[in-house]
Amino acid sequence: MSTATSAAGDAFRESVRSWVEANFPQELKDQPASMEGAGDGDLAQALERWRDALAGQGWGAPTWPKAYGGAGLTPAEARVISQEIGRAGGYNPIPLMAGMGVTMVGPTLLEYGTDEQKEKHLPGIASGKIRWCLGLSEPNAGSDLAGLATKAEDKDDHFALNGQKIWTSGADISQWCGALVRTEPQAPKRDGLSFVLLPMDQPGVETRPIKLISGASPFCETYFNDARAEKSDLLGPLNKGWSVVKRLLQHERASQTSARGPGAGGKSESLQAIAKRYAGETADGKLEDADLRARLTRHLMDAEAHRLTAERITAEAKGNAEVSAAASIMKNSATSVSQTRSELMIELMGYRGLGWEGEAFRPQELDTVREWLWGKAISIYGGSAEVQNNIISKNILGLPETTQKG
C-alpha cells in the first residue's frame, strides 16, 4: 500500500469517526440489535434519528450508487464505517429495518432490475423505510426449492399468485415481498419459474406468524389467494427465475458469514470474562476448569481463524464485490462458530444459563437459553449445511454431481 493510499484511508476513517461521534445517539450505546427495532418510547425515537442520519449519508447501503440511496463507496470503505459505528458502541439498523432488502433483494435488483425497478425500489430499501421479505420455501419445497407449487397465472396486465410459502421471515411486518413462483407448469421444474415483486398490503396476501421453541420468531406462513404482482415487477426474464434466485441466495450466504450471535449488536463482554465470572478462576487468573479452558481456547482460535479467513477472501477479491461459492464455506464456518459459542455459554453458566423467566435471573441469563435454541436454525436457513457442502464439493473441489443438474 502506498503512503498516499494509506493517508487517504486514515483521513477517511477519521472523518467517519468524527461524524459518528457527532451523530450517534448515546441512548443506543451498547443496545442489542433486533429485527423489529427498539419498540416504543425514547429508544425508538433515538433509533429513528439514527436511521435518518445514516440514510442521509447513504450509509444504509454504502456501496450502492448514490442515485439509488447509497454512497458509492468501496467495500473497504463500507467496512470502515461498520468498524467505527461498532467502536462507538452502536450498529447500523438499516439492514435490519429493511428485512431482506439490503442483503438480498437490493443486490439482486442491482444486477437484474430495470432502471425503472431500481428507481422504484432501491431508495426505500437503502433508507430502511421499506421492509422486504422473501417468498421462497414451501411446505413441500425446502432444500428442493425448485419443486415449489405456488403458481402465477398471466392475467394480461398482471400475475395472479396462488399458493403457500413458509418460513417467510418478517412477512407480517414487511411492505414488499420477492417471490419465486411457477409461471410455466408444463416446463421442467427449474425452467418454468419466475421471480416477481409484490406489495404485501393487499387482500390476496395473508400471513400467520410461527412461534418457535425459543419463544420468539420472525418466521411466518404466507398465503397467496389471487395476490397481484404487476408485470412491471417481474425481476429478470419470464421463466428464468431460477437463475435470479440462485444469485439472490449467493448474496444471502455472503451476508451470513459473520460469526456473531443472533442478538449481537454494539459491544459485549468477552466470553473469557463471562467464563471466569461463572466458572471461577485460579489464583493466577486462569479459568478453573481445565477441560472447559481447553474447549474455550479452541473455540476462540476457530473464531479468529474464521475472521482472518473472511479478511483474506475480501483482500483477495481486490475490491470486487462479487460473491462466489466461497460464501458457502464461510456460511458453514460461521454456523459452527456461533453454535459452539452458544453451547459454551449454556455450559459455563450452569443452571443460571437455563432460566426462562423470573427476577431471579439476569437479562443476559434469560437471553442465553433463547439464543441457544434460536441458533439451531442457523445451520438450516439460507440453505442447510448439507446444501452448502454440496456446493463446495461441486464448485470448489470439482467433485462429480451427485444430486441433480442445475
GUDREN-481249 format. One record per residue (C-alpha): x, y, z. Coordinates in nm, 4 decimals, padded with zeros to 6 digits. Layout:
residues N
r east = X; north = Y; up = Z
...
***
This chain:
residues 406
r east = 00.0000; north = 00.0000; up = 00.0000
r east = 00.1413; north = 00.3375; up = -00.0962
r east = 00.1858; north = 00.6192; up = 00.1530
r east = -00.0740; north = 00.8253; up = -00.0340
r east = -00.3268; north = 00.5422; up = -00.0246
r east = -00.2617; north = 00.4850; up = 00.3464
r east = -00.3032; north = 00.8552; up = 00.4209
r east = -00.6296; north = 00.8694; up = 00.2287
r east = -00.7573; north = 00.5688; up = 00.4215
r east = -00.6606; north = 00.7247; up = 00.7534
r east = -00.8318; north = 01.0503; up = 00.6569
r east = -01.1487; north = 00.8672; up = 00.5592
r east = -01.1537; north = 00.6766; up = 00.8867
r east = -01.1029; north = 00.9955; up = 01.0837
r east = -01.3878; north = 01.1682; up = 00.9002
r east = -01.6172; north = 00.8725; up = 00.9663
r east = -01.5190; north = 00.8633; up = 01.3335
r east = -01.5889; north = 01.2351; up = 01.3720
r east = -01.9266; north = 01.2021; up = 01.2029
r east = -02.0279; north = 00.9055; up = 01.4195
r east = -01.9218; north = 01.0858; up = 01.7379
r east = -02.1332; north = 01.3857; up = 01.6380
r east = -02.4435; north = 01.1932; up = 01.5266
r east = -02.4708; north = 00.8635; up = 01.7151
r east = -02.7412; north = 00.8867; up = 01.9884
r east = -02.5871; north = 00.7858; up = 02.3189
r east = -02.9183; north = 00.6300; up = 02.4259
r east = -02.8414; north = 00.3487; up = 02.1794
r east = -02.4907; north = 00.2787; up = 02.3087
r east = -02.4419; north = -00.0978; up = 02.3550
r east = -02.8082; north = -00.1706; up = 02.2832
r east = -02.8657; north = -00.5109; up = 02.1183
r east = -02.9722; north = -00.5242; up = 01.7548
r east = -03.3129; north = -00.6675; up = 01.6716
r east = -03.5162; north = -00.7153; up = 01.3576
r east = -03.8102; north = -00.5220; up = 01.4972
r east = -03.6082; north = -00.2215; up = 01.6096
r east = -03.6331; north = -00.0682; up = 01.9561
r east = -04.0080; north = -00.0852; up = 02.0161
r east = -04.1677; north = 00.2294; up = 02.1594
r east = -04.0530; north = 00.5243; up = 02.3667
r east = -03.7233; north = 00.7108; up = 02.3859
r east = -03.5158; north = 00.4296; up = 02.2364
r east = -03.7428; north = 00.4101; up = 01.9323
r east = -03.7141; north = 00.7857; up = 01.8786
r east = -03.3360; north = 00.7682; up = 01.9105
r east = -03.3252; north = 00.4775; up = 01.6663
r east = -03.5305; north = 00.6734; up = 01.4144
r east = -03.2967; north = 00.9742; up = 01.4447
r east = -03.0012; north = 00.7435; up = 01.3896
r east = -03.1686; north = 00.5820; up = 01.0878
r east = -03.2395; north = 00.9250; up = 00.9372
r east = -02.8795; north = 01.0349; up = 00.9881
r east = -02.7341; north = 00.7199; up = 00.8313
r east = -02.9769; north = 00.7310; up = 00.5396
r east = -02.8841; north = 01.0932; up = 00.4761
r east = -02.5213; north = 00.9845; up = 00.4377
r east = -02.6153; north = 00.6939; up = 00.2116
r east = -02.4680; north = 00.4572; up = 00.4704
r east = -02.7654; north = 00.2206; up = 00.4911
r east = -02.6189; north = 00.0546; up = 00.1811
r east = -02.2906; north = 00.2438; up = 00.1392
r east = -02.1605; north = 00.0558; up = -00.1672
r east = -02.4764; north = 00.1183; up = -00.3721
r east = -02.4803; north = 00.4028; up = -00.6267
r east = -02.5780; north = 00.7430; up = -00.4901
r east = -02.8666; north = 00.7549; up = -00.7398
r east = -03.0331; north = 00.4688; up = -00.5514
r east = -02.9768; north = 00.5868; up = -00.1940
r east = -02.6248; north = 00.4573; up = -00.1391
r east = -02.2951; north = 00.6421; up = -00.1023
r east = -02.0973; north = 00.4957; up = -00.3936
r east = -01.8217; north = 00.3738; up = -00.1601
r east = -01.5891; north = 00.0747; up = -00.1895
r east = -01.6352; north = -00.2411; up = 00.0224
r east = -01.3237; north = -00.1415; up = 00.2183
r east = -01.4743; north = 00.1996; up = 00.2995
r east = -01.8013; north = 00.0330; up = 00.3996
r east = -01.6076; north = -00.1849; up = 00.6467
r east = -01.4507; north = 00.1257; up = 00.7990
r east = -01.7980; north = 00.2709; up = 00.8555
r east = -01.9111; north = -00.0509; up = 01.0242
r east = -01.5999; north = -00.0642; up = 01.2407
r east = -01.6329; north = 00.2957; up = 01.3559
r east = -02.0019; north = 00.2563; up = 01.4387
r east = -01.9133; north = -00.0556; up = 01.6395
r east = -01.6327; north = 00.1334; up = 01.8116
r east = -01.8906; north = 00.3845; up = 01.9339
r east = -02.1000; north = 00.1025; up = 02.0809
r east = -02.3613; north = 00.1065; up = 01.8061
r east = -02.4763; north = -00.0742; up = 01.4955
r east = -02.6293; north = 00.0163; up = 01.1616
r east = -03.0044; north = -00.0549; up = 01.1996
r east = -03.0972; north = -00.0052; up = 00.8333
r east = -03.0151; north = -00.3584; up = 00.7108
r east = -03.2353; north = -00.4945; up = 00.9912
r east = -03.5137; north = -00.2437; up = 00.9259
r east = -03.5112; north = -00.3338; up = 00.5564
r east = -03.5535; north = -00.7042; up = 00.6329
r east = -03.4175; north = -00.8947; up = 00.3334
r east = -03.3793; north = -00.5728; up = 00.1340
r east = -03.0197; north = -00.4592; up = 00.1842
r east = -02.8561; north = -00.8016; up = 00.1945
r east = -03.0551; north = -00.9907; up = -00.0710
r east = -03.3251; north = -00.8106; up = -00.2714
r east = -03.1252; north = -00.4938; up = -00.3319
r east = -02.8059; north = -00.6554; up = -00.4674
r east = -03.0174; north = -00.8782; up = -00.6945
r east = -03.2144; north = -00.5761; up = -00.8193
r east = -02.8878; north = -00.4006; up = -00.8992
r east = -02.7908; north = -00.6935; up = -01.1237
r east = -03.1227; north = -00.7968; up = -01.2784
r east = -03.3531; north = -00.4966; up = -01.2365
r east = -03.4597; north = -00.2477; up = -01.4993
r east = -03.3832; north = 00.1201; up = -01.4446
r east = -03.7482; north = 00.1706; up = -01.3529
r east = -03.7380; north = -00.1098; up = -01.0948
r east = -03.4182; north = 00.0235; up = -00.9382
r east = -03.5590; north = 00.3763; up = -00.9088
r east = -03.8848; north = 00.2419; up = -00.7668
r east = -03.7478; north = 00.0062; up = -00.5015
r east = -03.3843; north = 00.0710; up = -00.4074
r east = -03.4091; north = 00.4126; up = -00.2313
r east = -03.6727; north = 00.2793; up = 00.0101
r east = -03.4505; north = -00.0170; up = 00.0941
r east = -03.1350; north = 00.1906; up = 00.1384
r east = -03.3137; north = 00.4262; up = 00.3788
r east = -03.4629; north = 00.1441; up = 00.5874
r east = -03.8148; north = 00.2793; up = 00.5324
r east = -03.9366; north = -00.0203; up = 00.3304
r east = -03.9024; north = -00.3711; up = 00.4707
r east = -03.8826; north = -00.6735; up = 00.2401
r east = -03.9464; north = -01.0422; up = 00.2902
r east = -03.8881; north = -01.3366; up = 00.0542
r east = -04.1405; north = -01.5988; up = -00.0540
r east = -03.9167; north = -01.8967; up = -00.1279
r east = -03.9608; north = -02.2156; up = 00.0786
r east = -04.2899; north = -02.4052; up = 00.0793
r east = -04.4213; north = -02.6920; up = 00.2960
r east = -04.3144; north = -02.9410; up = 00.0250
r east = -04.0252; north = -02.7415; up = -00.1222
r east = -03.7478; north = -02.6656; up = 00.1232
r east = -03.3970; north = -02.7658; up = 00.0181
r east = -03.5529; north = -02.8800; up = -00.3112
r east = -03.6712; north = -02.5267; up = -00.3764
r east = -03.7290; north = -02.5898; up = -00.7472
r east = -04.0110; north = -02.8275; up = -00.6536
r east = -04.2321; north = -02.5367; up = -00.5423
r east = -04.6007; north = -02.5315; up = -00.6345
r east = -04.7059; north = -02.1658; up = -00.5916
r east = -04.8385; north = -02.0547; up = -00.9308
r east = -04.8506; north = -01.7166; up = -01.1015
r east = -05.1156; north = -01.7021; up = -01.3734
r east = -05.0794; north = -01.4492; up = -01.6539
r east = -05.3747; north = -01.2062; up = -01.6407
r east = -05.2606; north = -00.9844; up = -01.9297
r east = -05.1586; north = -00.6777; up = -01.7250
r east = -05.0551; north = -00.8641; up = -01.4067
r east = -04.9857; north = -01.2029; up = -01.2485
r east = -05.2315; north = -01.3681; up = -01.0073
r east = -05.0456; north = -01.5656; up = -00.7393
r east = -05.1941; north = -01.8671; up = -00.5601
r east = -05.0152; north = -02.0928; up = -00.3135
r east = -04.8410; north = -02.1079; up = 00.0220
r east = -04.4938; north = -02.0088; up = 00.1394
r east = -04.3386; north = -02.0947; up = 00.4753
r east = -04.0529; north = -01.9663; up = 00.6937
r east = -04.1144; north = -01.6241; up = 00.5375
r east = -03.9036; north = -01.4110; up = 00.7726
r east = -04.0716; north = -01.0838; up = 00.8673
r east = -04.3700; north = -01.1350; up = 00.6360
r east = -04.6117; north = -00.9946; up = 00.8947
r east = -04.4208; north = -00.6636; up = 00.9186
r east = -04.2967; north = -00.6257; up = 00.5597
r east = -04.4343; north = -00.3938; up = 00.2925
r east = -04.2952; north = -00.5865; up = -00.0076
r east = -04.2105; north = -00.9458; up = -00.0981
r east = -03.9877; north = -01.1046; up = -00.3591
r east = -04.1387; north = -01.4410; up = -00.4523
r east = -04.0275; north = -01.7352; up = -00.6650
r east = -04.3338; north = -01.8717; up = -00.8445
r east = -04.4232; north = -02.1187; up = -01.1189
r east = -04.5225; north = -01.9447; up = -01.4410
r east = -04.4920; north = -02.2402; up = -01.6825
r east = -04.6362; north = -02.5577; up = -01.5241
r east = -04.5502; north = -02.7823; up = -01.8211
r east = -04.1793; north = -02.6940; up = -01.8296
r east = -03.9080; north = -02.8882; up = -01.6402
r east = -03.9307; north = -02.7688; up = -01.2822
r east = -03.6317; north = -02.5322; up = -01.2904
r east = -03.7232; north = -02.3923; up = -01.6313
r east = -04.0764; north = -02.2759; up = -01.5511
r east = -04.0038; north = -02.0458; up = -01.2568
r east = -04.0115; north = -01.6652; up = -01.2400
r east = -03.9211; north = -01.4121; up = -00.9718
r east = -04.1801; north = -01.1425; up = -00.9021
r east = -04.2070; north = -00.8479; up = -00.6622
r east = -04.5392; north = -00.7729; up = -00.4954
r east = -04.6822; north = -00.5493; up = -00.2209
r east = -04.7857; north = -00.7281; up = 00.0997
r east = -05.0651; north = -00.4849; up = 00.1855
r east = -05.3337; north = -00.6299; up = -00.0412
r east = -05.6394; north = -00.8533; up = 00.0084
r east = -05.4763; north = -01.1543; up = -00.1579
r east = -05.1950; north = -01.1877; up = 00.0973
r east = -05.2350; north = -01.3457; up = 00.4424
r east = -04.9564; north = -01.4030; up = 00.6974
r east = -04.9540; north = -01.6193; up = 01.0098
r east = -04.6562; north = -01.5945; up = 01.2497
r east = -04.4862; north = -01.9205; up = 01.3502
r east = -04.3815; north = -01.9389; up = 01.7152
r east = -04.0561; north = -02.1256; up = 01.7754
r east = -03.9270; north = -02.3051; up = 02.0833
r east = -03.7059; north = -02.0038; up = 02.1635
r east = -04.0204; north = -01.8029; up = 02.2395
r east = -03.9854; north = -01.5531; up = 01.9552
r east = -03.9541; north = -01.5840; up = 01.5826
r east = -03.9515; north = -01.3737; up = 01.2651
r east = -04.0938; north = -01.6673; up = 01.0674
r east = -04.4393; north = -01.6764; up = 00.9102
r east = -04.6633; north = -01.8822; up = 00.6888
r east = -04.7690; north = -01.6732; up = 00.3898
r east = -05.0736; north = -01.7459; up = 00.1751
r east = -05.1378; north = -01.6037; up = -00.1713
r east = -05.5012; north = -01.6035; up = -00.2829
r east = -05.5147; north = -01.4279; up = -00.6209
r east = -05.2438; north = -01.1909; up = -00.4938
r east = -05.1466; north = -00.9355; up = -00.7555
r east = -04.7943; north = -00.8803; up = -00.8928
r east = -04.7593; north = -00.6243; up = -01.1700
r east = -04.5934; north = -00.7274; up = -01.4952
r east = -04.3517; north = -00.4388; up = -01.4469
r east = -04.2352; north = -00.6069; up = -01.1247
r east = -04.1134; north = -00.9256; up = -01.2921
r east = -03.7444; north = -00.9384; up = -01.1980
r east = -03.5372; north = -01.0870; up = -01.4758
r east = -03.6781; north = -01.2734; up = -01.7789
r east = -04.0021; north = -01.4717; up = -01.7652
r east = -03.9413; north = -01.8377; up = -01.6736
r east = -03.5770; north = -01.7629; up = -01.5850
r east = -03.6362; north = -01.7085; up = -01.2160
r east = -03.4109; north = -01.9980; up = -01.1150
r east = -03.1040; north = -01.8017; up = -01.2280
r east = -03.2285; north = -01.4945; up = -01.0400
r east = -03.2937; north = -01.6813; up = -00.7153
r east = -02.9609; north = -01.8668; up = -00.7279
r east = -02.7886; north = -01.5304; up = -00.7406
r east = -03.0090; north = -01.3959; up = -00.4618
r east = -02.9175; north = -01.6946; up = -00.2430
r east = -02.5489; north = -01.6332; up = -00.3076
r east = -02.5969; north = -01.2841; up = -00.1691
r east = -02.7783; north = -01.4342; up = 00.1316
r east = -02.4892; north = -01.6686; up = 00.2091
r east = -02.2427; north = -01.3838; up = 00.1745
r east = -02.4437; north = -01.1862; up = 00.4313
r east = -02.4407; north = -01.4807; up = 00.6761
r east = -02.0651; north = -01.5237; up = 00.7010
r east = -02.0408; north = -01.3275; up = 01.0252
r east = -01.9867; north = -01.5457; up = 01.3316
r east = -02.1696; north = -01.3089; up = 01.5659
r east = -02.4577; north = -01.4358; up = 01.7746
r east = -02.8243; north = -01.3841; up = 01.6836
r east = -02.8755; north = -01.0873; up = 01.9113
r east = -02.5386; north = -00.9254; up = 01.8594
r east = -02.5126; north = -00.5515; up = 01.8452
r east = -02.2855; north = -00.2903; up = 01.9961
r east = -02.0137; north = -00.4025; up = 02.2362
r east = -02.0374; north = -00.7079; up = 02.4617
r east = -01.8461; north = -00.8713; up = 02.7445
r east = -01.5833; north = -01.1178; up = 02.6241
r east = -01.6551; north = -01.4879; up = 02.6522
r east = -01.3386; north = -01.5269; up = 02.8618
r east = -01.4646; north = -01.2756; up = 03.1196
r east = -01.8081; north = -01.4395; up = 03.1331
r east = -01.6459; north = -01.7813; up = 03.1818
r east = -01.4328; north = -01.6617; up = 03.4725
r east = -01.7283; north = -01.4929; up = 03.6376
r east = -01.9451; north = -01.8047; up = 03.6303
r east = -01.6990; north = -02.0956; up = 03.6340
r east = -01.4356; north = -01.9379; up = 03.8608
r east = -01.0656; north = -01.8708; up = 03.8179
r east = -00.7416; north = -01.9768; up = 03.9830
r east = -00.5154; north = -01.7513; up = 04.1871
r east = -00.3088; north = -01.6759; up = 03.8776
r east = -00.6145; north = -01.5752; up = 03.6746
r east = -00.6737; north = -01.8933; up = 03.4724
r east = -01.0156; north = -02.0447; up = 03.4169
r east = -01.0518; north = -02.3018; up = 03.6936
r east = -01.1992; north = -02.5881; up = 03.4880
r east = -00.9112; north = -02.7180; up = 03.2728
r east = -01.1342; north = -02.9027; up = 03.0243
r east = -01.3602; north = -02.6030; up = 02.9781
r east = -01.0500; north = -02.3846; up = 02.9427
r east = -00.9199; north = -02.6049; up = 02.6602
r east = -01.2507; north = -02.6069; up = 02.4731
r east = -01.2948; north = -02.2308; up = 02.5171
r east = -00.9445; north = -02.1759; up = 02.3800
r east = -01.0214; north = -02.3980; up = 02.0800
r east = -01.3403; north = -02.2012; up = 02.0123
r east = -01.1596; north = -01.8671; up = 02.0311
r east = -00.8987; north = -01.9979; up = 01.7859
r east = -01.1727; north = -02.1126; up = 01.5475
r east = -01.3459; north = -01.7746; up = 01.5726
r east = -01.0198; north = -01.5920; up = 01.4986
r east = -00.9420; north = -01.8254; up = 01.2068
r east = -01.2887; north = -01.7538; up = 01.0664
r east = -01.2359; north = -01.3790; up = 01.0988
r east = -00.8939; north = -01.3886; up = 00.9351
r east = -01.0198; north = -01.6099; up = 00.6524
r east = -01.3026; north = -01.3658; up = 00.5836
r east = -01.0496; north = -01.0814; up = 00.5696
r east = -00.8235; north = -01.2815; up = 00.3368
r east = -01.1095; north = -01.3624; up = 00.0971
r east = -01.2062; north = -00.9953; up = 00.0933
r east = -00.8482; north = -00.8843; up = 00.0301
r east = -00.8017; north = -01.1389; up = -00.2491
r east = -01.1151; north = -01.0084; up = -00.4178
r east = -00.9336; north = -00.6727; up = -00.4525
r east = -01.2477; north = -00.4656; up = -00.4103
r east = -01.4632; north = -00.6896; up = -00.6298
r east = -01.7971; north = -00.7228; up = -00.4501
r east = -01.8976; north = -01.0379; up = -00.6436
r east = -01.9968; north = -01.3321; up = -00.4250
r east = -01.8863; north = -01.6879; up = -00.5036
r east = -01.9055; north = -02.0443; up = -00.3777
r east = -01.6580; north = -01.9412; up = -00.1063
r east = -01.9602; north = -01.7886; up = 00.0692
r east = -02.0804; north = -02.1458; up = 00.1348
r east = -01.7548; north = -02.2247; up = 00.3176
r east = -01.7849; north = -01.9124; up = 00.5284
r east = -02.1544; north = -01.9707; up = 00.5971
r east = -02.0827; north = -02.3165; up = 00.7402
r east = -01.7829; north = -02.1864; up = 00.9342
r east = -01.9894; north = -01.9012; up = 01.0831
r east = -02.2592; north = -02.1509; up = 01.1800
r east = -02.0091; north = -02.3710; up = 01.3635
r east = -01.8522; north = -02.0779; up = 01.5493
r east = -02.1868; north = -01.9274; up = 01.6536
r east = -02.3419; north = -02.2550; up = 01.7685
r east = -02.0292; north = -02.3587; up = 01.9599
r east = -02.0292; north = -02.0244; up = 02.1398
r east = -02.3914; north = -02.0736; up = 02.2449
r east = -02.3169; north = -02.4255; up = 02.3724
r east = -02.0242; north = -02.2960; up = 02.5771
r east = -02.2333; north = -02.0118; up = 02.7211
r east = -02.5001; north = -02.2559; up = 02.8394
r east = -02.2419; north = -02.4873; up = 02.9938
r east = -02.0311; north = -02.2300; up = 03.1744
r east = -02.3366; north = -02.0548; up = 03.3222
r east = -02.4641; north = -02.3824; up = 03.4668
r east = -02.8237; north = -02.3679; up = 03.5889
r east = -02.8144; north = -01.9878; up = 03.5526
r east = -02.7974; north = -02.0346; up = 03.1765
r east = -03.1253; north = -02.2278; up = 03.1728
r east = -03.3502; north = -01.9575; up = 03.3156
r east = -03.6661; north = -01.8859; up = 03.1190
r east = -03.8329; north = -01.6150; up = 03.3274
r east = -03.8371; north = -01.4535; up = 03.6680
r east = -03.6478; north = -01.1884; up = 03.8626
r east = -03.4007; north = -01.4466; up = 03.9944
r east = -03.2191; north = -01.4368; up = 03.6587
r east = -03.0279; north = -01.1547; up = 03.4947
r east = -03.1415; north = -01.0358; up = 03.1490
r east = -02.8248; north = -01.1828; up = 02.9919
r east = -02.9033; north = -01.5185; up = 03.1511
r east = -03.2592; north = -01.5167; up = 03.0220
r east = -03.1330; north = -01.4332; up = 02.6743
r east = -02.8747; north = -01.7117; up = 02.6736
r east = -03.1066; north = -02.0112; up = 02.6526
r east = -03.3262; north = -01.8410; up = 02.3916
r east = -03.0235; north = -01.7590; up = 02.1768
r east = -02.9017; north = -02.1178; up = 02.2150
r east = -03.2359; north = -02.2540; up = 02.0936
r east = -03.2752; north = -01.9894; up = 01.8223
r east = -02.9233; north = -02.0565; up = 01.6958
r east = -03.0139; north = -02.4116; up = 01.5951
r east = -03.1815; north = -02.2600; up = 01.2883
r east = -02.8551; north = -02.1125; up = 01.1579
r east = -02.7493; north = -02.4463; up = 01.0083
r east = -03.0832; north = -02.4702; up = 00.8243
r east = -03.1868; north = -02.1277; up = 00.6948
r east = -03.0181; north = -01.9755; up = 00.3918
r east = -02.9536; north = -02.3255; up = 00.2592
r east = -02.8784; north = -02.6059; up = 00.5045
r east = -02.5242; north = -02.7088; up = 00.5936
r east = -02.5694; north = -03.0123; up = 00.3670
r east = -02.6690; north = -02.7897; up = 00.0747
r east = -02.3594; north = -02.5760; up = 00.1334
r east = -02.1424; north = -02.8891; up = 00.1386
r east = -02.2840; north = -02.9932; up = -00.1990
r east = -02.1999; north = -02.6500; up = -00.3425
r east = -01.8470; north = -02.6703; up = -00.2005
r east = -01.7919; north = -03.0209; up = -00.3354
r east = -01.9074; north = -02.9333; up = -00.6901
r east = -01.7947; north = -02.5762; up = -00.7379
r east = -01.4717; north = -02.5654; up = -00.5359
r east = -01.3446; north = -02.9219; up = -00.5060
r east = -01.4621; north = -03.0222; up = -00.8535
r east = -01.6265; north = -03.3448; up = -00.7345
r east = -01.8924; north = -03.5035; up = -00.9575
r east = -02.2609; north = -03.4112; up = -00.9390
r east = -02.4414; north = -03.6500; up = -00.7045
r east = -02.7805; north = -03.4793; up = -00.6752
r east = -02.9418; north = -03.3263; up = -00.9829
r east = -02.8189; north = -03.0997; up = -01.2575
r east = -02.8722; north = -02.7209; up = -01.2462
***
